Amino acid sequence: MAGQGNDRRRWAAVVSIAVAVCTVGLALVPPAQAAAPEPEQVASVQDLLDPSPPGSNDWGCRPSEAHPEPVVLVHGLSANQGNNWAYMAPQLAQRGYCVFSLTYGRNPLSPPPLTQVGGLAPMEDSAAELAAFVDRVRGATGAAKVDIVGHSEGSLMPNHYVRFLGGAEKVRRYVGLTPLWDGTNTAGLAFLNRTGEQLGLGPAVGTVLDPLCASCRQFLRGSDFLQRMNSDGGPRADGVDYTMILTRYDELVVPYTSGLLDGAHNIVLQDGCPTDLAEHVAVAFDPVTLQHVLNALDPAHANPVRCLPVGPDAPAAS
């Protein structure tokens, strides 16, 4: 009887961890604000299934002297290129940048609506997808390097490419929105994961979670992925200029200070703009964030950031 009780407690722990982690993943889906692409932008069946945000993926774009590096936008967990970058992609394109984006890390075995989103694969696999995409962008534009702007998982996963897949020679500037270099303990998930491992549930938890979201446990504080990322002197790669943009109201990166990166330009939105209440998802739709991103991409022509009142759910301002 005692053995059966222990088994029930173990499986209850598995279910609790699985539900909690999957809930966080689904909570990361940005608002569906992407506009439909113009007819001339639709080049394939894949484009119909995964439309680019406005202003992105013009493969005839050639970088200007003012903006010589194309900008590659990398979405967050359970998002896609269209919904994550509906605001920022057209804003960058209007300012003369060649803008490119992708949806990476899909899991075709996931149930709807997760089949339409990315970031679910192991981050090592997603980094390989990003590496191939960056090479495609460089080949199409003739640029030697790109700038990366990433949100949430997109602020962390690309650094695997930079550090371990040769990306440091191909990336000039790296801008992270709501980053999490030390992982997150949202809703105590890191504690639940550690507890599961102490109960001998590591493989069982992986059996439940990984087929749906193989990256989810990689975000948790103390994960093997994060330990490797922070090894050998820390995450930063030589020759890459890092800017990290954090919000005190981040409910998914807990604590928000997990996004601070030694040696980077670290910006907490509320330090310069107390009326900016943007939470985790809203940061990608925040006009104050946009000003910081523009300054990070072109520091030689940086402008003072104008503080604006921004609600927790920032609309896509024009």
N, C-alpha and C positions, 0 to 999 in steps of 0.2 A: 504493500500500500504506500509506504514511504517513497519507493521508487516511482510509482505512478504519480504521486504528488509532485515530486521533483520534475518529472517530465512535463506535467501540466504547467508548472511555473516557467519552465524553459520555453515552451511554445508560446505561452502568454507574452514572455519577453520578446520573442521573435516578432510576434504580431504587432506589439506596441512599437517596436523600433521601425518595422516596415511601414506602418501607417504614418508614423511621425515623419519619417524621411520623405515618403512620397507626398505627404501633404505640403511640406516645404517646397518640393520640386514644383508642384502644381501652382503654388502661390507665387512663383517667380514669373508666371506668364504675364507679359505686359499687356496693356489695353489694346484691343484690336483697332488701331487707328491708321493702319496702312491703306493708302489709296490704291485703287486698281491701276496697273501699269497702262501706259499708252499702247495702242495696237502695235506700233512699230517696235516696241520694246519686247514683245512676246516672240521669242525665237524658237521655242520648242515646247513639247508637252511638259517637260520639267519646269519651264518658266510658268506655265499655267498653274501647276501645282504649288509652286514656290515663287511667287512674284517678287521681284526686287522692289525695294522702297523707291519712291520717286527720287530721281537724281543719281541713282546708283547703277553700276554695271553698264556704263556706256563704253563698250570695248573699243570704240574709235577715239576716245578721249586721249589727248596727249598732254602731259604735264607742262605747265607754263614755267617761265623763269622765276616767277614769284612763288610758285608752289611746285617745286620740282619732284616731290615725293607723292605718289598716289596714297590715298588714305584707305585702309582696309578696316571695315567695321566688323566687329566680332560680337555676336549676340550672347545673351545669357542662357542659363539653364531653363529648359522647357519654353524657350522662345524660338523665333525664327527671324530671318533677316527683315522680313516685311513688317512685322509688328514691333520689333525692337527699335528699328531705325526710321520709322515713318516721319519723325520730326527732324532728327539730326542730319540724315542723308541729304535731303533737299537744301537744308541750310548751308551745308558745306559746299554742295555743288554750286549754289548761287554765288558763293564767294570765290569761285574759280578753281576749286579742287577737283581732281579726278577721284571719284568716290567708287569704291567697290565693296561688295558685301557677299556673304555666303550663309547658307544654313548648313551647319556641320553636326555630326554626332547623332544622326537620326537612328531610331530603333524601329525597323519595320515590323517587329513582332509585338510592339506595344499596342494596347487597345486605344481606340479613339478617345479623346482628341490628341493623344500623344503622338500619333503617327504623323501629324502635321508640324511637329516641333522638333528641335534639335537639342544638342548638349547632353544627351542621355548616354552616349557611348563612353567608354573609358577615356579620360582626358588625353592619354598617350595616343590613342587612335585619332581623336579629334585634332590633336596637334599635327599629326601626319597629313590629315586632310587640309589643314590650314597651310602647311608647307607647300603642298601642291598648288593650292590656290594662289599663294603669293608668287610662286614661280610663273603661274599663268599671267598674273597681273604685270609682273616685271617684263615678261616676254611681249605682251600686247602693247605696253606703254613705252618700252625702252628704258625704263627707270632702273637704276642700279639698286635702289633701296625703296622701301615703303614706310609709311607711318601706320601704326596700329592704334585704333581706338576701340576699346573693349568694355563691355558692361557685365558686371557680375562674373559668371564663369568666364566670360570673354575678357575679363581683366586678369585672370589667373592662367587659364589653359594656354594662351599664346606664349607664355614664358617657358613652357616646356619645349616649344618649338625653338624659342630664342636660345635657351641654354643647352639643349641636348640634341637638337636636330639641325644645327648650323644656321639658325635664324639670326644670330647676332651680326652676321656679315650682310644681312639683307634688310634689317630693320634699323631705322634711324631714331624715330621717336615712338614711345610706348605710353599711351594714355589710358589709365584704368579708372572706370567709374564704379563706385561701390566695391572696391577690391577686398580681398580676404586672404592675405598672405599667411596669416596664422590660423586660418580656418574659422569656422563658426560653431557656436554652441547654442544655436537657435532652439528654443523650447527644450533645452537640456539634451539635445540629440547626441552630442559628443559623449556626455555622461552615459546615456543609454547604450551607445555603441560600446564604450569601454566596459560597462556592466555586462553586456552580452558576451564580450570576449572573455571576461573573467569567469562567466558561467560556462565557458566552453562552447558558446554559440556562434563564434566567428564564421565558420563555414556555413552554418544553418542560416544566419542572417544574410550572408551573401547569396545563398540559394534563393531566398525570397526576394531580395532587392535587385540584385545585379541583372537578371533578365529584363527588368523594367527600366532601371536607371543605374547603370554601372558606375556613373560618375558621382552619384549622391554621397556615398560614404567617403569619397575622396575629399569632399569639402570639409569634413568634420575635423576639428582640432586634433592634432596628433596622428592623422592618417599617414600611411606609408607614402602616399603621393606628396603630401606637404613636407614630410621629413626629408625626402629627397630634394624637393625644391629648395628647401632652406639649408641644405648641406653645403659644405665647401665654401664657406664665406658668405652665404646668403643668396637670395634669389637674383640679385642684379647681375646683368651681363655687362662686361666692359664694352664701351663704345656705344651703348644704347642710352638715350636720354629718357628717363622715366618721370611721369607726372601721375600722381594718384589723387583722385577727387572723392572725398568721403562726405557722408551726411550723418549728423548726430541722430537723425530720426530713422536710421536703418534698422528695420525690424527683422531682417533676415541675416545680416552679418552682425553677430553678437559676440563680443562687443564691437562696435563700429571701428574702434581703434585697431582691430585686426588688419585694417587696410593700410596702416602706416608702413612705409617701406624705407629703411635706412638708406640714405644717399639719394633719395628721390625728391622731387618737388611735391611735397605733401600739402594738400589743400582740403580744409574742412569748410564746407560751404557756409556754415553758420558763423564762422569766425569773421568773415567779411560781410555777411548778409544775414542778420538774425531773423529777418522776416521770411527767409526761405525755409519752408517746412517740408520740402520734398523727402519722401521716404524712398525705399530701395528702388522700386520700379520707376517712380516718377522722375528720378534723377536724369534718365535718358530723354525726358521730355521737358526739361527745365531750361528756360532761357538764361539763367545765371550760370548753370553748368556749361551751356554752349559757349558763353564768353570765355570761361576758363579753358575750354577745349581749344578754341581758336588761338588763344594766347600760347598754349602749350605747343601747338603745331607751328606757330610762327612767332617765336619769342622775340625776334628782332623788331617786330612791329606790334608788340603787345600794347593793348589799350587798358585803361582803368576799367575794372569790372563794375558795372552799374547794378546796385542792389535793387531787386524787385520783390514785391510780395508774391510768394509762390505757395499755393496750397499743397497739402500732402499728396494729392493726386493731380500733378501738374498737367494742364492741357497742352496739346501740341500747338503752341503759339505760332503765328505766321510772322 
